[in-house]
Amino acid sequence: MKRSLLALLTILSISVVYAGNPDSTYIRVITERAGKIVAALGLPDSTQFYRVRSLVADQYFNLNAIYTQKDDVDGKVAKLHTDYLAKLGAVLNPQQVDKVKDGMTYSVLEVTYKGYQDELPNLTDEQKAYILANLTEAREHAMDAESSGKKHAWFGKYKGRINNYLSAQGYDMKKAGEEWQKRLKGQ
């Protein structure tokens, strides 16, 4: 009973927070998007699911409000980012927080990291750590970006850094990419 009441209050709080927004379609979209991200966590009960879904939907809503206002965007986004991670960290473990971040960024970190390892199978542990650190930093920026294109642009920027680093390490990235494509095609 107590959990059901808390779940209902969470749902009602979402309605109250968004009540002033005339774009109910946007509210539905961000709530559905947040629901898909949170569903991947496999949380143990509906109360926690709705609480985390509300946090993720609120983040999308607040980011949109900041980007719409276009006033001190960087400062407001940075504060919102810090506050959001603190709220998530209060109800989720670090691995679950990372899954939320991955969900908000289309799992580009994981896919790209795996791609580098497939493309360059002889990477050293130090090189792998460099790649992962840069992709992780890109994800932190990308999760706050205002559009899918801008999320991907953050990863593109960091992939450029990674490629420059790997080139300086002696890799011919163009040749490695061509060889990898041949391996993928089974030639």
N, C-alpha and C positions, 0 to 999 in steps of 0.2 A: 504494500500500500504506500509506504513512504517513498519507495523508488518511483512508483507510478506518478505520485504527486510531484516529485522533483522533475520527472521527465515532462509532465504537463506544464509546470512552471517555466521550464527551459524553453519549450515551444512558444508559450505565451510571451516570454521575454523577447524572443526573436520578433514576434509580431509587433510588440510595442516599439522596439528599437527601429524597425523599418516602417512603422506606420506613417511617418511623415514623407516617405519616399513615394512619389506618384508612379514610379516604374515597377509595378509588381512583377513584370516579366523578368526584369533584372534580378529581383530578389529571389524568384523561383530558380533562376539559372545558377546563381551563386550558392544557393542552398543545396541544389542537386549536385553541383560540382563538389562542394564541401562534403556532402554525403558519400560520394564515390571515394574520395580521398580517405575519409574516416573508416568506411567499410573495409578497406584494405588492411586496417589495423587489427581486425578481429577482436574488438574490445569485448569484455566479458558480460556487459549488461547494457541495456538500452539507455539507462540514465547517463552513463559515461559516454556512450555514442552521441547522444543529443547534446551533451555539454561540449564535447570536442567539436562536433559539427558546427555548433553555434560559434565557437571561437574562430574556426576557419572561415565561416561565412562572414563573421564580423570583420575579419582581416581583409577579405576581398572588398567588402562594403566600405571600410575605412580607407583603404588604398584608393578606391575609385573616387571617394570624396576629396581626398588630397589632390589627386591628379586633375580633378575637375576644377578645383579652386585655383590651382597653379600659383599658390602663394607659399614661399619657403618650402618647396616640395622636398628637397633633400633633407632638411632638418626634421620635418614632420615624419617623413618616411623612416628615417633612422630611429627616431624615438618610437614610432609605432612598431618597427621591427623588434627592437629590444623588449618592449612591453609584451608583444605577441609571444616571443620565445619564452619569456618568463611565465606567461599564463599557460602555455602548452607544457612547459617543464613542471608545472605544479600538478598536472594531472596525467602526464605521460612519462614513460622512461625515455632515456636518450635515443634508443633505437627507434622507438615509436615517433619521436619528434623528427628524426631523420626521414622516416617514411612519409610524414606529412610534408616535409620540405620537398622530397622527391615527387610526391603527388602534385604539389603546386608548380613543379617545374618539369612535368612530363617525363620524369626519370631520365633526363638527359645526362646527368652525372654518371649513373650506372652504365647506360648504353655507351657513352663516349669512353669511359674508362676501360670497359671490356673491349671496345673497338681498338684502342691503342695497344692493348695487350695482344689482341689477335693480329694486328698489323705488324707489330714489332715484338715478336716472341722472345727476343733476347734482351729485353729491358732489364736493367739492374734493379735491385730493391730501392736504391736511392732515386733512380729515375721514375719508378712507379710511385714512390712517395711524393715526388715533385708533381707528377701529373695529378694524383689524387688531391693533393693540397690545393692546387690551382682550380680544379673542377669543383671542389668543395667551396672555395671562395666565390667562384662564379655562381654557384647555386644560391649562396646567401644573397647576392645582388639580384639574381633572376627571380627569386620568389617574391620580390617586391615590385617587379616591373609591371607596367600598366597594360601590357598586351603580350600575346604569344610571341609576336615578332621581336619584341624588345627582350623577352625572356631568352629567346634563342640568340639574340645579338650579344648578350652577356657571355654566353658560352662560346660564341664565335671569337670574341675578344680574347678570352682566356685560352682557347685552342691556338690562337695565333702566338701567344706567349709560350705555350707548351711546344709548339712546332719550332719556334726560334731556339728554344732551349735544346731540343733534341737535335736540331741541325748543328748547333754549337758542340754537341756531344759526339758529332761525327755521323749522324744518320742523314742519309739522302732521302728526305721525306717524299719527294716526288717519285723516286724509284720504289721506295717502300710501299707507297700507295698503289702504284701500278702492279707490283708483285702480289700485294694483298688482294686486289680485285681479281687477278688471275686465279689465286687460290680459292676465292669465293665462288668463282665460276667453274671451278674444277678442272682448270686447264693445266 
